[in-house]
């Protein structure tokens, strides 16, 4: 799977940071890994296990440690850090912590970006890690439609022409939101979470056969669209097959694997007369109830005195 990068320019736009020094356009400086580092041990002289690909965050502890060193020792410690050429060195709490003059000098000497932020060190690290996890996440693209229904992210899959886009429009008219149509970009942001979004060049557009391309944000308003959504349920639309046994009770759990994460899944048969929008709304609410620990099928069996059949 391809490795992804994110530019320092995008990071400074998404996280509150100012540029003290940049050796080149921030668009050309890339970050490759989501982890960040506080180089306290490195500044103290412990050089093992140092990852120079990480962003280096200088907080209150690091800056106070450096201020207690002699100018010669401080220059030597900072020189060791900047010569590793990390993507950037970032000073937090910039209202009370000012970069040492040596830091700007060494940043220019070794060609390392020097940034600062008003955020506290922990807040800054949390914001950076959150953005990096999303931007650098493993990802795949699936042909389908992603909508948000009652707060649940639902990925609608099915053969071309089965009615995915028409179903999405009906859901939008009922007050729900479109995330992506046709191409859905899915990112693994953690071992349990998949985030879905649309490629930027086709975001908020939907194709309806017989009508053409529609800009959902323009036609239905910005409240009808969303940039990204966590994936909670996969719905596979398929033509009605009278010989197939479809889910009747909901006792059996089905899953659809995406990038190693199992997402709850269900198959919905398509036939004339079925109101798929209502069915999908019900599926969203039912999935939400299951996550909260309630299963209607299990309750019904208990009421009927058949709970032993659930084993």
Buried (B, 14 or more C-beta within 10 A) or exposed (E): EEEEEBBBBBBBEBBEBEBBBBBEEBEEBBBEBBBBBBBBEBBEEEEEEBEEBBBBBBBEEBBEBBEEBEEEEBBBBBBBBBEBEBBBBBBBBBEEBEBBEBBEBBBEEBEBBBBBBBBEBEBBBBBBBBBBBBBBBBBEEBEBBBBBBBEBBBBBBBEEEBBBBBBBBBBBEEEBBBBBBBBBBBBBBEEEBBBBBBEEEBBBBBEEEEEEEBEBBEEBEEEBBBEBBEBBBBBBBBEEEEEEEEEEEBEEEBEBEBBEBEBBBBBBBBEEEEEBBEBBBEBBBBBBEBEEEEBEBBEBBEEEEEEEEEE
